[in-house]
Amino acid sequence: MTAVASERPAGATYSAAGGPRRGLASRIVTKLGGGAVQALLVLVAVGWLVPTIGLAISSLRGVEDNNATGWWTVLTRPAELTLSNYRTVLGNHDIVHSFGNTVAITVPTTILVVVVAALAAYAFAWLEFPGRDWVFVVVVGLIVVPVQVALIPVAVLYGKLHIFGTIPCVILFHLAFGLPFAIFLLRNFFAGIPRDLLEAARMDGAGEWTVFRKVIMPLGLPAIASLAIFQFLWVWNDLLVALVFADADSAPITVALRSQTRQFSSNIDILAPGAFLSLAVPLVVFFAFQRYYVQGVLAGSVK
């Protein structure tokens, strides 16, 4: 009895049967059961989806119907649904052009951030060079630098370089502010890869580039996919940087929708389908890479 009692954690309380006493919250959760908790989570998820569903339905209703009644009336009057709004949006040159600008900004930025961050993270994790740890500390410190601090200095720099208002200047800004977090994320993941795998590859005659390409990249795919999703969503939904650095010809979809709101106030036949199309692309990207995203998020918990 003495030996058993000595193994119990200090300060813990136990019931008469010898087991640890459970708190009130724990007993409530047990009585509710998994089914009730899952039902609550479903209700929360539905609540989060209601605005998206409303936007989708509004984009399929005419202007008169949207001005007269709420979107939920379509449940009893499905004849209100029409694709005329999408035909209007696809015929709007500003919206279509801005959609192309968004792709031209987001895709290169995501690729550049992932490639550069992966190479830098491998160097910080597995290569020895003078000042490596101090440089990494500086990179981590850059994560906390707010974007607003750099808007004016970078705008002045872009003006001197004669690239202000172009798509490349927007890409460079997103690249600069996306790299610190990307390097930090990938470096921590790459550092968890067993050293024996790298040493075995080097003993077989593989150089650093081969080790990175054939060992690090396949094993780091979950983290890389997670980073790509994060970066894609950040750049695709950006408004502040685009407002500052993009002109009318290089403005993304977020700026175009804002200008429609400013000009027409209640131009729902343009805003609703345009906003839903802007929302649909990130959703497709997320669900396409969801499996890798979950693996990347949970990777650290199984090491």
C-alpha positions in Angstrom: 0.0 0.0 0.0 2.8 2.4 0.8 4.5 1.7 -2.5 1.3 2.3 -4.4 0.5 5.5 -2.5 4.0 6.9 -3.2 3.4 6.6 -7.0 0.4 8.9 -6.9 0.9 12.5 -8.0 1.3 15.0 -5.2 -1.8 17.0 -4.6 -4.2 14.6 -6.5 -7.4 13.6 -4.8 -8.9 10.1 -5.0 -12.3 8.6 -4.5 -13.1 5.9 -1.9 -12.6 3.3 -4.6 -9.0 4.4 -5.1 -9.4 6.1 -8.4 -8.7 9.8 -9.0 -11.6 12.1 -8.5 -12.9 13.6 -11.7 -13.8 17.3 -11.9 -17.3 18.6 -12.6 -16.5 19.5 -16.2 -15.1 16.0 -16.9 -18.3 14.4 -15.5 -20.5 16.7 -17.5 -18.6 15.9 -20.7 -18.9 12.1 -20.0 -22.7 12.4 -19.4 -23.2 14.4 -22.5 -21.4 11.8 -24.6 -19.7 12.1 -27.9 -22.9 12.4 -29.8 -24.0 15.6 -28.1 -20.6 17.2 -28.6 -20.5 16.3 -32.3 -24.0 17.7 -32.7 -22.8 21.0 -31.1 -19.8 21.1 -33.4 -22.1 20.5 -36.4 -24.3 23.4 -35.3 -21.3 25.7 -35.0 -20.0 24.6 -38.4 -23.4 25.4 -39.9 -23.4 28.8 -38.3 -20.1 29.6 -39.9 -21.4 28.4 -43.3 -24.6 30.5 -43.2 -22.9 33.7 -44.6 -21.2 31.7 -47.4 -24.5 30.0 -48.3 -26.3 33.4 -48.2 -23.6 34.8 -50.5 -23.9 31.9 -52.9 -27.7 32.2 -53.1 -27.6 36.0 -53.5 -25.3 35.6 -56.4 -27.9 33.4 -58.1 -30.8 35.8 -57.6 -31.8 38.8 -59.6 -31.3 42.4 -58.5 -35.0 42.9 -58.0 -35.4 39.8 -55.8 -32.3 40.7 -53.7 -33.6 44.2 -53.1 -37.1 43.0 -52.2 -36.5 40.0 -50.0 -33.8 38.1 -48.1 -31.9 35.3 -49.7 -33.6 32.6 -47.5 -36.9 33.1 -49.5 -35.4 31.1 -52.3 -36.1 28.0 -50.1 -39.8 28.4 -51.0 -39.3 30.1 -54.4 -36.5 28.3 -56.2 -37.6 29.8 -59.5 -35.7 33.0 -58.4 -32.4 31.3 -59.1 -30.7 32.4 -62.3 -27.2 32.6 -63.8 -27.6 36.0 -65.3 -25.4 37.6 -62.6 -22.5 35.4 -63.5 -23.0 36.3 -67.2 -22.8 39.9 -66.1 -19.7 39.4 -64.1 -17.9 37.4 -66.8 -18.8 40.2 -69.2 -17.3 42.9 -66.9 -13.8 43.6 -68.2 -12.6 45.1 -64.9 -13.6 42.0 -62.8 -12.2 39.5 -65.3 -9.0 41.5 -65.7 -8.6 41.8 -61.9 -9.2 38.1 -61.5 -6.4 37.4 -63.9 -4.2 39.8 -61.9 -5.0 38.0 -58.7 -3.8 34.7 -60.3 -0.7 36.4 -61.7 0.2 37.7 -58.2 -0.8 34.8 -56.0 0.7 31.8 -57.9 4.2 33.2 -58.5 4.3 34.5 -54.9 3.3 31.2 -53.5 5.8 29.3 -55.6 8.7 31.7 -54.8 8.0 31.7 -51.0 7.8 27.9 -50.9 11.0 27.3 -53.0 13.1 30.0 -51.3 11.9 29.1 -47.8 12.6 25.4 -48.4 16.1 26.0 -49.5 16.8 28.4 -46.6 15.2 26.1 -44.1 17.4 23.2 -45.2 20.4 25.4 -44.8 19.4 26.5 -41.3 18.5 23.0 -40.2 21.4 20.9 -41.7 24.2 23.0 -43.0 27.0 24.5 -40.9 28.1 28.0 -41.7 29.3 31.0 -39.6 26.6 32.9 -37.8 23.9 30.4 -38.7 22.0 30.6 -35.4 22.2 34.4 -35.2 20.9 34.8 -38.8 18.0 32.4 -37.9 17.2 34.5 -34.8 17.0 37.6 -37.0 14.7 35.8 -39.4 12.4 34.8 -36.6 12.4 38.3 -35.3 11.2 39.6 -38.6 8.0 37.6 -38.1 6.7 40.2 -35.6 7.4 43.2 -37.9 4.0 44.6 -39.0 3.3 45.1 -42.7 2.2 48.7 -42.0 5.7 49.7 -40.9 7.2 49.0 -44.3 4.5 50.4 -46.6 5.9 54.0 -47.0 9.6 53.1 -47.1 9.0 50.3 -49.6 6.7 52.6 -51.7 9.5 55.2 -51.9 12.0 52.4 -52.9 9.7 51.1 -55.6 9.3 54.7 -56.9 13.0 55.1 -57.3 13.3 51.7 -59.0 10.4 52.7 -61.3 8.3 49.5 -60.6 5.7 51.1 -58.4 2.1 50.1 -59.4 3.2 46.9 -61.2 2.5 43.3 -60.4 6.2 42.4 -59.8 6.3 45.0 -57.0 3.3 43.4 -55.3 4.9 40.0 -55.6 8.2 41.2 -54.1 6.5 42.7 -51.1 4.5 39.6 -50.4 7.7 37.5 -50.9 9.6 39.6 -48.4 7.0 39.4 -45.7 6.1 35.8 -46.3 9.6 34.4 -46.1 10.3 34.8 -42.3 7.3 32.7 -41.2 7.8 30.2 -44.0 11.5 29.7 -43.1 10.6 29.3 -39.4 7.9 26.8 -40.2 9.9 24.6 -42.6 13.2 24.8 -40.6 11.5 23.4 -37.5 10.0 20.6 -39.6 13.2 19.8 -41.4 15.1 19.7 -38.2 12.9 16.8 -37.0 13.9 14.5 -39.9 16.3 11.8 -38.6 19.9 12.6 -39.3 20.6 9.0 -40.2 18.7 9.4 -43.4 20.8 12.3 -44.5 24.0 10.6 -43.5 23.1 7.5 -45.4 22.4 9.5 -48.5 25.7 11.3 -48.2 27.6 8.0 -47.7 26.1 6.8 -51.0 27.7 9.8 -52.7 24.7 12.2 -52.7 25.5 15.9 -52.7 23.6 18.5 -50.7 21.3 19.3 -53.7 20.5 15.6 -54.1 19.9 15.2 -50.4 17.5 18.2 -50.4 15.7 17.0 -53.5 15.4 13.3 -52.8 15.3 13.1 -49.0 14.1 16.4 -47.6 11.5 17.4 -50.1 9.5 14.1 -50.1 9.6 13.9 -46.3 8.8 17.5 -45.9 5.8 17.5 -48.3 3.1 17.8 -45.6 4.8 20.9 -44.2 5.4 22.4 -47.6 1.8 21.8 -48.7 0.6 23.4 -45.5 2.8 26.4 -46.1 1.6 26.7 -49.7 -2.1 26.7 -48.6 -1.4 29.4 -45.9 0.6 31.6 -48.4 -2.0 31.2 -51.2 -4.8 32.2 -48.9 -2.9 35.2 -47.5 -2.0 36.6 -50.8 -5.3 35.8 -52.6 -7.3 37.6 -49.9 -5.0 40.6 -49.5 -6.4 44.1 -49.8 -4.0 46.4 -48.0 -0.8 45.7 -50.0 -2.7 45.8 -53.3 -4.4 49.1 -52.4 -1.0 50.6 -51.7 1.2 49.2 -54.5 -1.1 48.1 -57.3 -2.5 50.6 -59.9 -5.7 50.2 -61.9 -4.1 47.8 -64.4 -2.5 45.5 -61.8 -5.2 45.6 -59.2 -6.4 42.1 -57.9 -10.0 41.0 -57.4 -10.2 42.4 -53.8 -9.5 45.9 -55.0 -11.9 45.6 -57.9 -14.7 44.5 -55.7 -14.0 47.4 -53.3 -14.1 49.8 -56.2 -17.5 48.4 -57.2 -18.8 48.9 -53.7 -17.5 52.5 -53.7 -19.0 53.3 -57.1 -22.3 51.6 -57.0 -22.9 51.0 -53.3 -25.6 48.3 -53.8 -24.4 46.7 -57.0 -25.3 43.3 -55.8 -25.4 41.7 -59.2 -21.7 42.3 -59.5 -20.5 42.1 -55.9 -22.2 38.8 -55.0 -21.0 36.6 -57.9 -17.6 38.3 -57.9 -17.1 37.8 -54.2 -18.3 34.1 -54.4 -15.9 33.4 -57.3 -13.1 35.0 -55.3 -14.1 32.7 -52.4 -14.4 29.6 -54.4 -10.9 29.4 -55.7 -9.2 29.3 -52.2 -11.8 26.7 -51.1 -10.9 24.5 -54.1 -7.1 24.9 -53.3 -7.7 24.1 -49.6 -9.8 20.9 -50.2 -7.4 19.8 -52.9 -4.5 19.8 -50.5 -6.4 19.1 -47.3 -4.8 15.7 -46.8 -1.3 17.2 -46.8 -2.5 20.1 -44.7 -3.7 17.8 -41.9 -0.5 15.8 -42.1 1.6 18.9 -41.7 -0.4 20.2 -38.8 -0.3 16.9 -36.9 3.3 16.0 -37.8 4.8 17.5 -34.7 2.5 15.6 -32.4 3.8 12.2 -33.4 7.5 12.7 -33.1 
